[in-house]
Amino acid sequence: MPYFDAASSLPLHPVARQALLASLDEGWADPARLHREGRRARMLLDAARQSAAETVGCRPDELHFTPSGTHALHSGIAGALTGRRRTGRRLVVSAVEHSAVLHAAEAHERGGGTVHRVDVDRTGRVDVQEWGEALGADCALACLQSANHEVGTVQPVAEAASVCARTGVPLLVDAAQSLPWEPVPGDWSLLTGSAHKWGGPPGVGLLVVRKGVRFAPAGPADEREAGCAPGFENIPAVVAAAASLRAVRAEAEAEAARLRSLVDRIRARVPALVPDVEVVGDPLRRLPHLVTFSCLYVDGEALLHALDTAGFSVSSGSSCTSSTLTPSHVLRAMGVLSEGNVRVSLPAGTSDEEVERFLDALPGVVEGVRAQVGAGSGTIASGDDAAQESAGASVDTSADGSVDASADDEVTLDARGKLCPLPVIELAKAIGEVPAGGVVRVLADDEAARLDIPAWCEMTGHTFEGAAGVVFRVRRAGG
């Protein structure tokens, strides 16, 4: 069964497994003690720190091991903000940062600080000029991910770091997704990573704090890891994490080229195989192993289950999942379609045959899920087809009264109380009930509709005229 969710987590790399087993017998003692067992444990910890620092590109005494990548982010943000509290209390983040960063930003706001969220373009990338304008004399810290976890877009970290350096603002880089592939470029100040993203054991994160950065660990003081991660170090896991990071980085260049070719194939063929699909993220400046696309008229949770049944493990940033009934904050910030979202992230070793099997299965899976919600083949006309229909098309009021004719060229569609993807499915059907240039007024209270209705118009060529409350106005193409 192909596992295509490498961006979430990976199984233990063989090198990590070997290092973990080998260090279990030697790394159990307290590395702070002076007896022989403690000295052996300290040697393992120091060697792991040295190895990880060389791979990351920092000094060993700048790198600290934490219980997770999330812990590293929270500790790094809190420590930098506390260390620079005399400068100001403003935090700058991009709108597509990992939720761990955004949660830390929300906590900062609750504590009386301010947060400036920098918007991104439709590919998910920040504009360096806008980034620079967000900085200022009262800015204590800026946070920018190296690459996005949902769509794979690579951010201009080196340029952003240069702007931050000129203004004296430290830059924290969440490098969880890119660290297995290459060093993070630029003059950044703080950096975080998470071992389970590169085949290390879960429960190990990295926090790098460059010398010269004002940093005051938050919370009670602890002598371990410079106060960045209180508590006894999990030395076997740390050793395995450092060993696997070095191993995957040694393989990264060749594997990245091979996986990029496979992702290019998916990016090109999915829109040709499946109608009404939007591939999202930057087509060029992206991670080599990740591709994300969204399918119109699809229940996202049902699609993930159907793909799992077909033998493919993928993930989603869709609004239509049991874990969250709101659109992904990343997709919302990009202004792209959220419904039926699929993220495919290929692990090292993925074969051509596995990708071909996925491409062969996908059209039938999507068609089956669409049929479940009444949006199968032939039930919904495409934007071009609808625009070519007769301008004198009559209005057909539905049996339950959800579509009401308010004028010859305008209908009202009441989709209140209906969740994604039903409002868009009903809009796609209702658009054929008005003449070219006519208007469909959609009443929808599902939060996803605010994102997906404009995205549907962008994909199909119809005009989104705006929203007021729960009312969305869509003008049919061809008028």
N, C-alpha and C positions, 0 to 999 in steps of 0.2 A: 504494500500500500504506500504510494508516494506521499512523503511528508513535505508539504510546500508551505511551511509556516516558520521558516528559519528566522524571520525578523522577531518572532515572539520568544523562541527559545530553541536550543539545540541539544541533542543528546551528548553525553560526554565524549569528547574527542579521545581517541585511543591513547594519545600522549597524556592527557589529563587523567585517565583511568590508571595508567601505569604510575604516574607521579603520586597520585592519591594513595594507592595501595602501598607504594614504597615508603611514603612518609608517615603512614599510620603508626608504624612501630617506633619511629624516631621523633615524631613531632608532637607527642602528647604532653610533654612537660611544660612548665611555666618558663617562657623565654626570659623572664625578668630575674630568674634565680641564677646563682653562680655555681651551682653544682654541675656535674658533668651532663646530667640529663637536660638541665636547663640550657647549658651551653650548646648542646646538640640542637635543641629546638630553636635557639637564637640563630645558629648558623643557617638552618633551613629557612627561617623567616627572612634573614638578611639576604640570602641568595635569591629568594623569590622576589624581594623588593628590588634588588639590583637588576634581575632579568626583566621584570615588568617595566622598570624605569628606562632601560635601554630600548625596549620596544616602543614605549610611548614617546620617548624623546625628552626626558627630564632627568633631574638629579634624583638619586635614591632617597635623599632626605626630604624631597618635595612630595613623595608619593606615599599615600596612606591607604591601607586596606580597610574596608568598611563591610558591614553585614549585607549590603545590597547596593545596586545602582541607585535606587530611590533614596536610600539613606545617604549616599554620597551627595546626591543633589540637594537634599534638604539641609545637610550639614554644611555643604559648600556655600549655599545661598545665605543661610542664617549667619555663618561665620564671617562672610565677607560684608554683609550688611551691618553686622555688629561692629566689626573692625573699622568700618568707615562711617559710623553714625554721626561723627562730627562734620563730615562733608555734606551729608544730606540723607534723606530717607526715600529717595526716588529709585525705583527699580524698573529697568527697561527689559522687556522680553518680546519675542516674536509671537504672533497670534497662533502659531502652529507648534509651539513647544510641547514636549511630553507633558501629560497631565501632572506628573510629579512636580514639574517646575511651576505649572499654573496653580497647583494647590499651595505651593510655598508662597507664590505671589498673593494669593487670596489671604493667607494667614498674615502676610506682611501688611496688607490693607486693613485687616481687622485690628492689627496692632497700631494703627495710626499712620502707616506709611502710604506712599502713593506708587501706583504702577502704571507705566506707559506701555501699551501693547501695540507693537508695530505691525501694520497690515502686510499681507503678502499678495502677490499677483495670482493669476489663475493657475499657474504651475506650482504654487506653494513657496515661492522664493521671495525673500525680502529685497527691497531696493536699498542699496548702500547709502544713497543720498538721504532717503527718508530715515534710515537707521541713524546716520550722523545727526540729523536734525532732532532726533528724540533724546540725544544725550545733552548734558548741560552741567553747569557748575554744581547743582544740587544732586547730581546722579551718583549714587553709591555703587551701583553694580549693573551690568548688562549681561543677559543670558541669551545665547544663540546656539541651537543645536547644529551639529556638523552636517547631519542628513536626517530627513524626516522619516519617522518610523512607520507612517501609514502609506505614503506615496513615493518615498525614495528620493525626493528632490534634495540635491546637495546645496547647502547654503554658501554664500560668499564669505566664509569665515575669515580668510586671510585679510580681505579688504575691510571687513567689519572690525577685526582686531586692530588694524592699522588706524582706523578712525578712532577707536577707543583709546589707543595709546596716545594719540595726539591730544586728546581731551583729558587724559589722566584718569579714565574710567576703566577699572578692571573688567575683563570679559571672561565669563564662565561658559565653557563649551560642553554641552552634553554630547559626548562622542560615542554613546552606546552602540549606535548602528554602524558607524564608519570605522571604529578602532580596529576591528578584525581585518580591514582591507588596507589601510594605510595610515601613516602618522597624520595628525591634524596640523594643517599648515598655519602659519601666522604667529603673531606675538600675543598669544592668549595668556591669561593670567591663572585661570583655574580650569580643571578638566575633570570629567567624570566618565566612568565606564561600568559595565556590568558583565561578569564572567559568563553567565549562562547564554549571552548573546554570541559567544565565540566558541562554545563547546566546553567551557569550564564548568565547575559545579555551581549550582545555585547557592545563593547566600554569600557571595563574594562580590564586592564592588571596589572601584578605585576612585580615590579623590586626590588630585594633584593640586597643590597650592604653591605657586612659584615663590621663590625667595623675593622679598621686597613687597609682597602683597600684604596689606593690612588685614589681619585675620584674627578673630577672637572667637574660639569655639563656644557655641551656645550650650547652655545647660551646665550641670555640675561638672567640676574639673575632674579629669582623669589623666593619669600619666601615660596610658597606652595610646599609641598612634597619634601622639601629640594632641590628645583630647578630641580628635576628629571622629573616633569610633570607640567609645568606652567599652570596656569588657575584655575578656580573655580572647586572644586571637585564635581562630580556627586554622591552625598552621597547616594541616594536611590539605584543606580546601584551598588555602592561599597558594601553597606550592603547586597544586594542580592547575589553578587558574593562571598563574604566571607561566607555567610550562606550556599550556595549551595556547596561550596568546602568542608566545614565540613561535609555536609550531604552525598555527594558522597563518601568521604573517609571512612565514617562509614560503608558504604555498599560495599566497594571496594573488600575486601578479598573474600567474598562469591560470588559476581558477577563475579569477575575475574576468579575464578575456573569454574564457569558455562559457561562463554563465551569462555574460553580457550578450553573446550571440544567441543563446537560447531565449533570453528575455526579449531581444529584438524580434525574434520569431513570434513570440506570444503577442507582443504589441502590434505587430503587423497583421496577424491572422485573426485575432479575436474579433475585430470590427468587421472583417470580411465574412466570418463564419456565423456571427450572431448579429441580427439586426438590432438597431436602437441601443448601441453600446457606446459609452464614452470612456476612453483611456485617459487617466488623469496623471498629473505629475509632469515634471520637466522631461522632455523626450531625450535630452542629451546629458544634462548635468544631473546625474542620478546615480544611485547605488547600482552596482552591476548585477545584482541578483534579484531585484524586486520590481514588480509591476502591479499596478492597481487599475481596475476598471469597474465601471458601474453599469448595470443593466436596467433599462426602463421597464416598468410594469412587473417588477419582481419583488416578492417578499424576501428580504435579506436572510432572515433566519431559516426560512424554508430552503433557500438556495444553498446555504452552508450545509444543511442536513442532507440535501440531495447529493451534493458533491461528496460528502463523507460516505454516503451509501454507495456511491459509484467508485469509491476507493481513493479519494483525494482529500487530504487534510489541508485546508486553507483557512484564512481568517478574513475579517471584515471590519470596516469602519462605518458600516451601514447604520442608518437610524432604525432599521427594522430587525433588531435582534433582542433577545430576551434580556440581555444584560443592560441595555439602555434603549429607551424609546425616544431619545433625542438624537439629532444628527451628530456625527463626529465633529468635534470642534475644528479639526483640521480641514475636513471637506467644507464645513460652513465658512471658514475663513477664506478658502480658495474660491468659493462661490460655484462649486461644481455639483453635479448630481450625487446624491447620497444614497438613493434607494438601490437595492440589489448590488451593493458594493462588494467586490472580491479583491483581496490582497494575496498575491502569489509571491512568495519569497523562497527561492530555491536554495537548498543546502548544498554544500560542496559535494561533488560526486553525482549530482543529478544527471541522468542520462538523456540522450536525444529521444530514446524510446519512451521514457516516462512523460516527457513534454508532449510528444505526439499523441500518446494515449489521452492526455488531458484535453488536448485540442480536439480530438475525435469525439470525446464524450461531452464536452461543454455544450454544444448546440442543443443536443437532445435534452440535457438536464435543464437548461434555461427554458426551453419550450415547454417542458413538463411542469415546471414551477409556474410559468405564466398561465398555463391552462387551468391551474388550480384556482386562480383568482379571476378567471374569465378574460384573460388577455392573450390567449393563444393565437396561432397563425390565422390571419384573415379577420380577426375580430376588431383590430385597430388599424386604421390607415396611417401610413407614415406622413410626415409633414408635407412632402412633395405630392403624395397622392391626394391628401386632403385639399391642398391648394388648387389642384387641377379639377376638383369636382365642380359641378354646376354652381354658378353664383346664385342661382335661385333655389338652392336646396331648402326643402321645407323643414319646419321645426317639428320634432316628434317628442311629445311629452312622455316621459317614462311612466310606467305603470304605477310606481310608488310616489310619483309627483316630485321626484328629486330634481328634474329639469323643468323649469317653467319658462314659457315664452313671454318676454316682457316687451318685445318689439320684433319686427320682421328681421332685423339684423342683430338681435341681442337675445341671449338666453341666460338664465340664472341657474347655476348648478349648486345644489345644497349638499355639500359633503361634510358637514359638521358631524363630529362624533366618529368619523372614519379615519383609520390610521393608514400610514404609508404601507403599500403603494396605491391604495384605493382612490384617493383624491386625484392623482395624476392619471390613473387608468380611466376614471370617469370623465376627466377633462378631455383626454384623447378621443373618447367616443363622442363627447358633446360638441367638439369643435366642428365636426361634420354637419351639425344641425343648424349652422348659421352660414350665410353666404360669405364669399370672399370679402374681407374687410369688416365682417361682423365681429361682435364681441361676446365672449363667454365670461360672465361674472361668476367666479367660484367662491363659495362660502366654505372655508375650511379652517378648523381650529387645531389641526395636528401641527406640531411645531416643525416637522419635516417639510410641510407644504411650503413654508416660507423660503426654503432653499430649493426644493425640487421643482416647483412650478416655474420659476425663472429659468432653471437649468433645462427643463423640458422645452421651453420656448427657444432657448439658445440652440438646442439640438435639432429641433424640428422646423425652425424658420418662422415660427409665429412670433408675435410681438407681445412682450410683457409690458403692460402699461402701468404697473405699480400695484401696491397693496395698501389698504387702509383697514387696520384691525384684522378682521377675519375675511375681508373681501379682497379678492385678487381679480384683476381685469386682464384678460388675454384677448388680443385682436388676431383674427385669423389671417393667415398670409394670403397675398394676392389682391388685397384691396388697394 
